[in-house]
Amino acid sequence: MKTPGGMLLTGIELDRASPMPLYRQLYLQVRKQILSGRLAGGTRLPSTRTLCKELGLSRITLLNAFDQLTAEGFLVSRTGAGTYVGDEWEGRAANTGIERQPPRLSSLSQAVHSLRSEHFSGVSYSAWDPDCPTSFLPSHPAYDAFPMAAWKRLMNRHLRKPGKEQLGYGELKGLRRLREAIVDYVLDARGIECTPEQVVITSGAQQAFNLLGMLLLNPGDAVWMEDPGHIAARIAFQALGCRLVPLRIDEQGLDVQQGLRECPEARLAFSTPSRQHPLGTTMSYARRQELIDWAGRSQGWIVEDDCDSEFRYVGRTLPALYALDGGQRVIYVGTFSKVLYPSLRLGYVILPEALVEPFCAIRAVMDRSPSTLHQATTADFMQDGHFLGHIRRMRSLYQARQARLFEALQRELGGFLCVAPAEAGLHMIGWLPEGCDDDALARDLAGQRVYTYALRDYCMHHYLPPGLLLGFAATPEELAGLRAEEFARALRALGWKL
Ligand SMILES: Cc1ncc(COP(=O)(O)O)c(C=O)c1O
């Protein structure tokens, strides 16, 4: 906009406490306004006297800035007519439209972007409102029951003596003490025999999936994926240009025979054998053996995602797939996101020996090791005996929370939802009437502040009835009834007859 009578330099902010001289600050800000098109070519500036008054500057400071802007062609002085923005900057405002065009991105980035918006079209994790009493989102453990006092005490021990171990770059594989604690834990809990050299600490399981994809897969390689299955892992492999082979889940788990029929040459199989995510099935012993046999024969890899095997309420926890195969073709991925808390961002990979160094080489390029302070605190938590006690307490808490919520949902919604209690994990599935669009329902419910995920989001092929994932771990027992009532009220408000 050109104002004949002069134009005040709005938006100029001078920091008098800054070590940068005021004339330099003024010069940089006026130049930025011209370059961005905010001050258009041909614009007449106010008189130096007015500007000095407006900006609280001495005349010499202002002239210093303007002299430099004039020397560089940003401003022109017309005798008797004042100071103008150089005409060649005319049209700069229109050009800024070009600058606002979306940036040119790599194919990988474009793939990730579109895959994420395609897969996460429903209710987003970030839409969850912690103050809302009707959240059934499945990824939340019981934050209210986390032993923060013990955690703080352990962390403070390290904070009191800041040094290299707490504040420096950590070991590339992760803190040795933590790796040793993991070795003891997985032997005891999962029957896995490994050495600390085979364990690499990652920023959660998700980073492990990405690094494993980069380590083992080329564009076009086929990957067996559980259908329905873990969405974030699927995206990680798809973004690398891999071809996904969706395999159905039956009562024994992943249908290995389907994989053998459709794509025996797959390079990798991704599986959640201890609690199929999201359906909750435990993979049978026979299926485990079939899967391991396939990997051995075809020199394929199996990524075993074991994110919450600690929380089993019914039946025996079978040893990990890794234990069965003796660490030949199985790569085990564990996480502290469910047993401790997700923002900790600590997970671990247990690798066959031959993969350790190549994995670490990729890791070194992508990242360093996660926060050493958190690794040290987690190692203490495990070695001082808090970890197993916490898991035991959480297992019985979640079992009780599930029972209460199950009862309440049956009572309030039994005519509409067919809820099956989960044998393991942190969510149940509420099966919906045939023909119901679970995706649309989850979105509508979120509009009523009732948060669930649709089963459809996890599916590549739609062969299952519609359903909702109903997290129970974060719902205190005394609130279960109220939450189920609110859930029912929201459904009625949406026009559903219960
Ligand atoms: C099936 C599955 N695996 C792994 C994870 C853990 O991921 P991370 O360790 O990156 O938090 C999740 C998180 O929700 C999950 O659902």
The ligand as a Tripos MOL2 file, in Angstrom:
@<TRIPOS>MOLECULE
LIG
   16    16     1     0     0
SMALL
NO_CHARGES

@<TRIPOS>ATOM
      1 C1          1.6610  -52.4320   18.5720 C.3       1 LIG1
      2 C2          2.5520  -51.3880   19.1460 C.ar      1 LIG1
      3 N1          3.8640  -51.5980   19.1460 N.ar      1 LIG1
      4 C3          4.7100  -50.7050   19.7100 C.ar      1 LIG1
      5 C4          4.2380  -49.5580   20.2910 C.ar      1 LIG1
      6 C5          5.1800  -48.6720   21.0380 C.3       1 LIG1
      7 O1          5.7340  -47.6950   20.3280 O.3       1 LIG1
      8 P1          6.7910  -46.7260   21.0130 P.3       1 LIG1
      9 O2          7.7600  -47.5540   21.7930 O.co2     1 LIG1
     10 O3          7.4450  -46.0490   19.8500 O.co2     1 LIG1
     11 O4          6.0490  -45.7930   21.9100 O.co2     1 LIG1
     12 C6          2.8820  -49.2670   20.2540 C.ar      1 LIG1
     13 C7          2.3870  -47.9900   20.7930 C.2       1 LIG1
     14 O5          1.2530  -47.7020   20.9210 O.2       1 LIG1
     15 C8          2.0140  -50.2210   19.6890 C.ar      1 LIG1
     16 O6          0.6900  -50.0240   19.6720 O.3       1 LIG1
@<TRIPOS>BOND
     1     1     2 1
     2     2     3 ar
     3     2    15 ar
     4     3     4 ar
     5     4     5 ar
     6     5     6 1
     7     5    12 ar
     8     6     7 1
     9     7     8 1
    10     8     9 2
    11     8    10 1
    12     8    11 1
    13    12    13 1
    14    12    15 ar
    15    13    14 2
    16    15    16 1
@<TRIPOS>SUBSTRUCTURE
     1 LIG1         1 GROUP 0 **** ****
